[in-house]
Amino acid sequence: MVFSTSASPEGISASGPTGAVQVTGARTFSPAGVYVYQGAEAQVTGSGLPGRVLVLYNIGDDALTLSQPVAVRLLAAPISDILLNNQSFTLLSDADTAAVKAWAPYGLK
């Protein structure tokens, strides 16, 4: 699953008529997904982003702000910073796979 939030600076929402995906009722998003945040204005991850994701990618013009704690296998942020917003951020590694931080010249704040 590849999910892009270019349509909404509020990111993805777990329910209600807010965020980049709007349907009736609750929605769930895959922890095996690739989440791409892009847009001309600052964005937040939103309440729908799973606590664990395969890829978090920010190609927006401004920083991406975390709405809740998140753990990622691959962080790719070639243009903008990731603002932690007092949330925990974990790069996942295990015995078989190392976490990767790619194309991120600005870093975490």
ZAGULO-139512 format. One line per field, with one value per atom (N, C-alpha, C): chain; z, x, y. Coordinates in Angstrom, 1 decimal, always signed. Last residue first. Layout:
N
cadena [A|...]
z [Z|...]
x [X|...]
y [Y|...]
//
This chain:
109
cadena [A|A|A|A|A|A|A|A|A|A|A|A|A|A|A|A|A|A|A|A|A|A|A|A|A|A|A|A|A|A|A|A|A|A|A|A|A|A|A|A|A|A|A|A|A|A|A|A|A|A|A|A|A|A|A|A|A|A|A|A|A|A|A|A|A|A|A|A|A|A|A|A|A|A|A|A|A|A|A|A|A|A|A|A|A|A|A|A|A|A|A|A|A|A|A|A|A|A|A|A|A|A|A|A|A|A|A|A|A|A|A|A|A|A|A|A|A|A|A|A|A|A|A|A|A|A|A|A|A|A|A|A|A|A|A|A|A|A|A|A|A|A|A|A|A|A|A|A|A|A|A|A|A|A|A|A|A|A|A|A|A|A|A|A|A|A|A|A|A|A|A|A|A|A|A|A|A|A|A|A|A|A|A|A|A|A|A|A|A|A|A|A|A|A|A|A|A|A|A|A|A|A|A|A|A|A|A|A|A|A|A|A|A|A|A|A|A|A|A|A|A|A|A|A|A|A|A|A|A|A|A|A|A|A|A|A|A|A|A|A|A|A|A|A|A|A|A|A|A|A|A|A|A|A|A|A|A|A|A|A|A|A|A|A|A|A|A|A|A|A|A|A|A|A|A|A|A|A|A|A|A|A|A|A|A|A|A|A|A|A|A|A|A|A|A|A|A|A|A|A|A|A|A|A|A|A|A|A|A|A|A|A|A|A|A|A|A|A|A|A|A|A|A|A|A|A|A]
z [+14.6|+15.6|+16.8|+12.3|+13.3|+14.3|+9.1|+10.3|+11.1|+6.6|+7.6|+9.0|+4.7|+5.0|+6.2|+4.0|+5.0|+5.5|+2.5|+1.8|+2.8|+4.9|+3.6|+3.2|+7.3|+7.2|+5.9|+8.1|+7.2|+7.3|+10.3|+9.9|+9.0|+9.3|+10.0|+9.5|+9.9|+9.1|+9.9|+11.7|+10.3|+9.4|+14.3|+14.0|+12.5|+13.7|+14.4|+14.0|+13.9|+13.5|+14.3|+13.3|+13.7|+13.1|+14.9|+13.6|+14.0|+16.5|+16.5|+15.1|+18.4|+17.0|+17.0|+20.5|+20.3|+18.8|+20.6|+20.4|+20.2|+20.7|+21.9|+21.8|+17.9|+18.6|+19.9|+15.9|+16.8|+17.6|+12.5|+13.8|+14.8|+10.1|+10.8|+12.2|+7.4|+8.7|+9.1|+3.8|+5.0|+6.2|+1.7|+1.6|+3.0|+2.1|+1.3|+1.3|+4.0|+4.1|+3.4|+4.9|+3.8|+3.8|+6.9|+6.9|+5.7|+7.4|+6.5|+6.6|+9.6|+9.1|+8.2|+12.5|+11.0|+10.7|+14.8|+14.6|+13.1|+16.5|+15.4|+15.3|+18.6|+18.4|+17.2|+16.8|+17.8|+17.6|+14.9|+15.8|+16.9|+13.8|+14.3|+15.1|+11.0|+12.4|+12.8|+8.5|+8.8|+10.3|+7.1|+8.0|+8.2|+3.6|+5.0|+5.8|+1.1|+1.2|+2.6|+1.2|+1.3|+1.3|+1.4|+0.2|+0.1|+3.6|+3.5|+2.4|+4.4|+3.4|+3.3|+6.0|+6.2|+5.4|+5.7|+5.2|+5.5|+7.5|+6.8|+6.3|+10.9|+9.4|+8.8|+13.8|+13.2|+11.7|+14.4|+15.3|+14.8|+11.4|+12.4|+13.3|+11.1|+10.8|+11.9|+12.0|+11.3|+11.0|+13.0|+13.9|+13.3|+11.4|+11.6|+12.5|+10.7|+10.3|+10.4|+9.3|+10.4|+10.0|+7.2|+7.4|+8.7|+5.6|+6.7|+6.9|+2.0|+3.4|+4.4|-0.4|-0.3|+1.1|-0.1|-0.2|-0.1|+1.2|+0.2|+0.1|+2.5|+2.8|+1.9|+2.2|+1.6|+1.9|+3.5|+3.7|+3.3|+2.8|+2.5|+2.6|+5.1|+4.1|+3.9|+7.1|+6.0|+4.9|+8.7|+9.2|+8.1|+7.0|+7.1|+7.7|+8.6|+7.6|+8.0|+9.0|+9.5|+8.3|+9.9|+8.9|+9.6|+10.8|+11.1|+10.0|+8.8|+9.8|+10.0|+5.4|+6.6|+7.5|+4.5|+4.3|+5.5|+3.3|+4.0|+3.6|+3.6|+3.2|+4.0|+4.7|+3.2|+2.7|+7.2|+6.7|+5.2|+8.1|+8.2|+7.6|+9.0|+7.7|+7.7|+10.8|+10.6|+9.3|+11.7|+11.5|+11.2|+11.6|+11.9|+11.7|+8.9|+10.1|+10.3|+7.7|+7.6|+9.0|+7.4|+7.3|+7.1|+7.2|+8.4|+8.5|+4.6|+5.6|+6.9|+1.9|+3.2|+4.1|-0.5|-0.5|+0.8|-0.1|-0.7|-0.6|+1.1|+1.8|+1.2|-0.1|-0.2|+0.4|+0.3|+0.6|+0.6|-0.9|-0.9|-0.7|+0.0|+0.0|+0.0]
x [+14.2|+14.2|+13.3|+16.3|+15.1|+15.3|+17.5|+17.4|+16.2|+18.5|+18.1|+18.0|+19.0|+20.1|+19.8|+18.1|+17.6|+18.7|+18.4|+18.1|+17.6|+17.3|+17.9|+17.5|+17.9|+17.5|+18.1|+16.8|+17.5|+17.0|+17.4|+16.6|+17.4|+18.3|+18.6|+17.7|+17.3|+17.1|+17.5|+17.6|+17.7|+17.8|+17.2|+18.4|+18.6|+16.1|+16.0|+17.2|+14.9|+15.9|+15.7|+13.2|+13.1|+14.3|+13.5|+13.9|+14.0|+11.0|+11.9|+12.2|+10.0|+10.2|+11.3|+7.5|+8.7|+8.8|+6.8|+6.4|+7.7|+7.3|+7.2|+6.7|+7.6|+6.4|+6.2|+9.4|+8.9|+7.7|+9.5|+9.4|+8.7|+11.7|+10.6|+10.6|+12.5|+12.7|+11.5|+12.6|+12.2|+12.6|+13.8|+13.7|+13.5|+13.9|+15.0|+14.9|+13.4|+13.0|+14.0|+12.6|+13.2|+12.6|+13.1|+12.8|+13.4|+12.0|+12.8|+12.2|+10.6|+11.7|+12.6|+9.4|+9.5|+10.7|+7.0|+8.2|+8.3|+5.7|+5.7|+7.1|+3.3|+4.5|+4.5|+1.5|+1.6|+2.9|+2.0|+0.8|+0.8|+5.0|+4.3|+3.1|+5.2|+5.1|+4.4|+7.4|+6.3|+6.3|+8.3|+8.5|+7.2|+7.7|+7.9|+8.1|+7.4|+8.2|+8.5|+7.5|+6.9|+7.9|+8.3|+8.8|+8.1|+8.8|+8.4|+9.1|+7.9|+8.6|+8.0|+8.2|+7.7|+8.5|+7.5|+8.2|+7.5|+6.1|+7.3|+8.2|+5.2|+5.0|+6.3|+3.3|+4.5|+4.2|+1.1|+2.2|+3.5|-0.5|-0.2|+1.0|-2.3|-1.0|-0.8|-4.6|-4.7|-3.4|-4.0|-4.4|-4.5|-1.2|-2.6|-2.8|+1.2|+1.0|-0.5|+0.9|+1.0|+0.7|+2.7|+1.7|+2.0|+3.1|+3.4|+2.3|+2.4|+2.4|+2.7|+2.6|+3.2|+3.2|+3.4|+2.5|+3.2|+3.4|+3.9|+2.9|+4.2|+3.6|+4.3|+3.6|+4.3|+3.5|+4.1|+3.3|+4.1|+3.6|+4.5|+3.7|+2.5|+2.4|+3.6|+2.3|+3.2|+3.2|+0.3|+1.6|+2.7|-2.5|-1.6|-0.2|-5.2|-4.2|-3.1|-8.7|-7.4|-6.5|-11.5|-10.6|-9.3|-15.0|-13.6|-12.8|-17.4|-17.0|-15.5|-17.2|-18.1|-17.5|-14.1|-15.2|-16.0|-11.4|-12.7|-13.7|-8.1|-9.1|-10.3|-6.9|-6.7|-7.7|-9.0|-7.8|-7.9|-12.4|-11.2|-10.1|-15.0|-14.8|-13.6|-14.0|-14.7|-14.3|-10.9|-12.3|-12.8|-8.1|-8.7|-10.2|-6.6|-7.4|-8.0|-3.5|-4.6|-5.3|-3.0|-2.5|-3.7|-3.7|-4.0|-3.5|-3.2|-2.2|-2.4|-4.2|-4.6|-3.4|-3.3|-4.6|-4.9|-1.0|-0.9|-2.1|-0.4|-1.3|-1.3|-0.5|+0.1|-0.9|+0.5|-0.5|+0.1|+0.7|+1.3|+0.2|+0.8|+0.0|+0.9]
y [+16.7|+17.8|+17.5|+15.0|+15.0|+16.1|+16.1|+15.4|+15.5|+17.1|+18.0|+17.4|+15.1|+16.0|+16.9|+12.2|+13.1|+14.1|+9.8|+11.1|+12.1|+7.4|+7.7|+9.1|+5.2|+6.6|+7.1|+2.0|+2.8|+4.3|-0.8|+0.4|+1.2|-4.1|-2.8|-1.7|-7.4|-6.2|-5.0|-9.5|-9.8|-8.5|-8.7|-9.5|-9.7|-5.3|-6.6|-7.4|-2.0|-2.9|-4.2|+1.0|-0.4|-1.2|+4.0|+3.4|+1.9|+5.9|+4.7|+4.2|+8.5|+8.1|+7.0|+10.0|+9.1|+8.7|+13.5|+12.1|+11.2|+16.2|+15.5|+14.1|+16.7|+17.2|+16.5|+16.1|+15.0|+15.5|+16.8|+17.4|+16.4|+16.2|+15.5|+16.2|+18.5|+17.8|+17.0|+17.9|+18.6|+17.8|+16.5|+17.9|+18.5|+13.7|+14.3|+15.8|+11.4|+12.7|+13.6|+8.3|+9.0|+10.4|+5.6|+7.0|+7.6|+2.3|+3.2|+4.6|+1.4|+0.6|+1.5|+3.2|+3.0|+2.1|+4.1|+3.3|+3.0|+6.9|+6.1|+5.4|+8.8|+8.0|+7.1|+11.4|+10.4|+9.6|+13.3|+13.5|+12.5|+14.9|+13.7|+14.0|+17.0|+16.9|+15.6|+17.8|+16.9|+16.7|+21.0|+19.8|+19.0|+21.7|+22.1|+20.8|+20.6|+21.8|+22.2|+17.0|+18.3|+19.4|+14.4|+15.2|+16.5|+12.0|+13.3|+14.0|+8.8|+9.5|+10.9|+5.8|+7.2|+8.1|+2.4|+3.6|+4.9|+0.7|+0.2|+1.4|+1.6|+1.6|+1.1|+1.7|+1.1|+1.1|+3.0|+3.2|+2.6|+4.4|+3.3|+3.6|+7.4|+6.7|+5.6|+8.7|+7.4|+6.7|+11.2|+10.1|+8.7|+12.8|+12.5|+11.3|+14.0|+12.6|+12.3|+17.3|+16.4|+15.0|+19.7|+18.7|+18.0|+22.9|+22.0|+21.0|+23.0|+23.6|+22.5|+21.7|+23.0|+23.6|+18.1|+19.3|+20.6|+14.9|+15.9|+17.0|+11.8|+13.1|+14.2|+8.5|+9.6|+10.9|+5.4|+6.7|+7.9|+2.2|+3.3|+4.6|-0.4|+0.6|+1.5|-2.2|-2.6|-1.6|-1.4|-1.1|-1.5|+0.1|-1.0|-0.6|+1.7|+1.7|+0.7|+1.9|+1.4|+1.4|+3.9|+3.3|+2.9|+4.2|+4.2|+3.6|+6.1|+5.1|+5.2|+7.0|+6.8|+5.8|+8.6|+7.6|+7.6|+10.2|+10.5|+9.5|+10.9|+9.9|+10.1|+13.2|+12.9|+11.8|+14.8|+14.1|+13.8|+14.1|+14.9|+14.1|+13.0|+13.7|+14.6|+9.9|+11.2|+11.8|+8.4|+8.4|+9.8|+8.7|+7.3|+7.3|+10.5|+10.5|+9.1|+11.8|+10.8|+10.7|+15.3|+13.9|+13.0|+17.9|+17.2|+15.8|+18.8|+19.0|+18.4|+16.8|+17.3|+17.5|+15.8|+16.5|+17.1|+14.4|+15.7|+16.5|+11.9|+12.9|+14.3|+8.6|+10.0|+10.9|+5.3|+6.3|+7.7|+2.1|+3.4|+4.5|-1.2|+0.0|+1.2]
//
